């Protein structure tokens, strides 16, 4: 019986020694991991489906509206991403301008909206349409611009350029670099 007790104590001592060695070699307990601030800055804080976003100016007038089937807001980087957004923009005379694209990014600090992928800007009252790949819009100054190839159309006229600036409040559009256009002559009534 004493032999059996010694054997059991010996086995218990071996198990405890092995367990201690394993803990010493690989402590499996909880470890403190410092979060990566850069990775956290990219984590969305809010995801909204079928969202409508309205921005107001200092006087309380609607400055721009944005509708999208999917809106993702990341507070740390102050950005809001929108899928297939439709933006309704207003100038100082409350005229409406429409902008669409595949993706929209709104910087909530500067209120600059960037429309990317088949971006269009339409002025329904003036009857013209601008097509480009990337369109930026500064809502505080009612200024739209593109540094990519643009096509400006007011049928039957059309113009292309490498850069465009439009100031909605001043009724001014400027095309720059390699500007080309098609402007057919006007025909008078009864003249063909």
C-alpha positions as CSV (number, residue, x, y, z in Angstrom):
1,X,0.0,0.0,0.0
2,X,2.8,2.3,0.7
3,X,4.3,1.5,-2.7
4,X,1.0,2.4,-4.3
5,X,0.8,5.7,-2.4
6,X,4.4,6.5,-3.5
7,X,3.5,5.7,-7.2
8,X,0.4,8.0,-7.0
9,X,2.4,10.8,-5.4
10,X,5.1,10.4,-8.0
11,X,2.6,10.5,-10.9
12,X,0.9,13.6,-9.3
13,X,4.3,15.3,-9.0
14,X,5.2,14.5,-12.6
15,X,1.8,15.9,-13.8
16,X,2.2,19.1,-11.7
17,X,5.8,19.5,-13.1
18,X,4.6,19.0,-16.7
19,X,1.7,21.4,-16.2
20,X,4.0,24.0,-14.6
21,X,6.5,23.6,-17.5
22,X,3.7,24.1,-20.1
23,X,2.4,27.2,-18.4
24,X,5.9,28.6,-18.2
25,X,6.5,27.8,-21.9
26,X,3.2,29.0,-23.3
27,X,1.1,31.1,-20.9
28,X,-2.4,30.6,-22.3
29,X,-4.0,33.1,-20.1
30,X,-5.6,36.4,-21.2
31,X,-3.1,38.8,-22.8
32,X,-3.4,42.5,-23.2
33,X,-3.5,43.6,-26.8
34,X,-3.2,47.2,-27.7
35,X,-5.8,48.3,-30.3
36,X,-4.4,49.6,-33.6
37,X,-5.7,53.2,-33.9
38,X,-5.2,53.1,-37.7
39,X,-7.4,50.0,-38.0
40,X,-10.0,51.5,-35.6
41,X,-10.2,54.6,-37.8
42,X,-11.4,52.5,-40.7
43,X,-14.2,50.7,-38.7
44,X,-17.6,52.0,-39.6
45,X,-19.6,53.4,-36.7
46,X,-23.0,53.4,-38.4
47,X,-24.4,51.5,-41.4
48,X,-27.8,52.7,-42.7
49,X,-30.0,51.2,-45.4
50,X,-32.2,53.3,-47.7
51,X,-30.8,56.5,-46.1
52,X,-31.6,60.1,-46.7
53,X,-29.1,62.7,-45.5
54,X,-29.8,66.4,-45.5
55,X,-27.2,69.1,-44.9
56,X,-28.2,72.7,-43.9
57,X,-26.4,76.0,-44.3
58,X,-25.9,78.5,-41.4
59,X,-29.2,80.1,-42.2
60,X,-31.1,76.8,-41.9
61,X,-31.7,76.4,-45.7
62,X,-31.1,73.0,-47.3
63,X,-27.7,73.0,-48.8
64,X,-27.7,69.5,-50.2
65,X,-29.6,66.2,-49.8
66,X,-28.2,62.7,-50.4
67,X,-30.2,59.5,-50.9
68,X,-28.6,56.1,-51.1
69,X,-29.5,52.5,-50.6
70,X,-26.5,52.0,-48.3
71,X,-24.7,54.6,-46.2
72,X,-21.6,53.8,-44.0
73,X,-20.3,56.4,-41.6
74,X,-16.9,56.3,-40.0
75,X,-16.7,58.8,-37.2
76,X,-12.9,58.6,-36.6
77,X,-12.0,59.6,-40.2
78,X,-15.1,61.9,-40.5
79,X,-16.2,60.2,-43.7
80,X,-19.5,58.9,-45.0
81,X,-19.6,56.4,-47.9
82,X,-22.7,56.0,-50.1
83,X,-23.5,53.4,-52.7
84,X,-25.1,54.7,-55.9
85,X,-25.9,58.1,-54.3
86,X,-28.2,60.7,-55.7
87,X,-27.4,64.2,-54.5
88,X,-29.7,67.1,-54.8
89,X,-27.7,70.4,-54.6
90,X,-29.0,73.9,-54.2
91,X,-27.5,77.3,-55.2
92,X,-28.1,80.6,-53.5
93,X,-31.2,81.2,-55.7
94,X,-32.6,77.8,-54.6
95,X,-32.1,76.3,-58.1
96,X,-31.8,72.5,-58.1
97,X,-28.8,70.6,-59.4
98,X,-28.7,66.8,-59.5
99,X,-25.6,64.6,-59.1
100,X,-25.3,60.8,-59.4
101,X,-22.5,58.3,-59.4
102,X,-21.6,54.7,-58.4
103,X,-19.9,55.7,-55.1
104,X,-20.1,58.9,-53.0
105,X,-17.8,60.0,-50.2
106,X,-18.8,62.9,-47.9
107,X,-16.1,64.4,-45.7
108,X,-18.3,65.5,-42.7
109,X,-15.7,68.1,-41.5
110,X,-15.3,70.0,-44.8
111,X,-18.6,69.0,-46.3
112,X,-17.0,68.1,-49.6
113,X,-18.8,65.4,-51.5
114,X,-16.8,63.3,-53.9
115,X,-18.8,61.4,-56.5
116,X,-16.8,58.6,-58.2
117,X,-17.6,56.3,-61.1
118,X,-19.8,57.5,-64.0
119,X,-20.5,60.8,-62.2
120,X,-23.2,63.0,-63.7
121,X,-24.1,66.6,-62.8
122,X,-27.4,67.8,-64.3
123,X,-28.8,71.3,-64.3
124,X,-32.5,70.7,-65.1
125,X,-33.4,74.4,-65.4
126,X,-30.6,75.1,-67.9
127,X,-30.9,71.8,-69.8
128,X,-27.2,70.8,-69.6
129,X,-25.5,67.7,-68.3
130,X,-21.9,67.0,-67.3
131,X,-20.4,63.5,-67.4
132,X,-17.1,62.7,-65.7
133,X,-15.4,59.9,-63.7
134,X,-14.8,61.9,-60.5
135,X,-16.8,65.0,-59.4
136,X,-16.1,67.0,-56.3
137,X,-18.7,69.3,-54.7
138,X,-18.0,71.9,-52.0
139,X,-21.4,72.6,-50.5
140,X,-20.3,75.6,-48.4
141,X,-19.2,77.5,-51.6
142,X,-21.6,75.8,-54.1
143,X,-18.5,74.9,-56.2
144,X,-18.3,71.7,-58.3
145,X,-15.1,70.6,-60.0
146,X,-13.5,67.7,-61.8
147,X,-9.8,67.0,-62.6
148,X,-10.7,64.1,-64.9
149,X,-12.0,64.2,-68.5
150,X,-15.4,65.9,-68.8
151,X,-18.2,66.0,-71.3
152,X,-20.6,69.0,-71.1
153,X,-23.7,68.7,-73.2
154,X,-26.7,70.9,-73.9
155,X,-28.1,69.2,-77.0
156,X,-27.2,69.7,-79.8
157,X,-24.1,71.3,-78.4
158,X,-21.3,69.4,-76.6
159,X,-17.9,70.2,-75.3
160,X,-15.0,68.1,-73.8
161,X,-12.1,69.1,-71.6
162,X,-9.6,67.7,-69.1
163,X,-10.8,69.8,-66.2
164,X,-13.9,71.7,-65.1
165,X,-15.0,74.1,-62.5
166,X,-18.6,75.2,-61.9
167,X,-19.7,77.9,-59.4
168,X,-23.4,77.5,-59.0
169,X,-24.1,80.9,-57.3
170,X,-22.2,82.8,-60.0
171,X,-23.7,80.9,-63.0
172,X,-20.1,80.2,-64.2
173,X,-18.6,77.1,-65.7
174,X,-15.0,77.0,-66.8
175,X,-13.5,74.2,-68.9
176,X,-9.7,73.9,-69.1
177,X,-7.1,71.9,-71.0
178,X,-7.7,70.4,-74.5
179,X,-11.2,72.0,-74.8
180,X,-13.0,70.8,-77.9
181,X,-16.6,71.4,-78.8
182,X,-19.4,70.9,-81.3
183,X,-21.7,73.9,-81.8
184,X,-24.0,73.6,-84.8
185,X,-25.2,76.8,-86.4
186,X,-28.7,77.9,-85.3
187,X,-31.4,77.8,-88.0
188,X,-34.0,80.6,-88.2
189,X,-37.6,79.6,-88.4
190,X,-38.6,79.0,-92.0
191,X,-34.9,78.6,-92.9
192,X,-33.6,75.1,-93.8
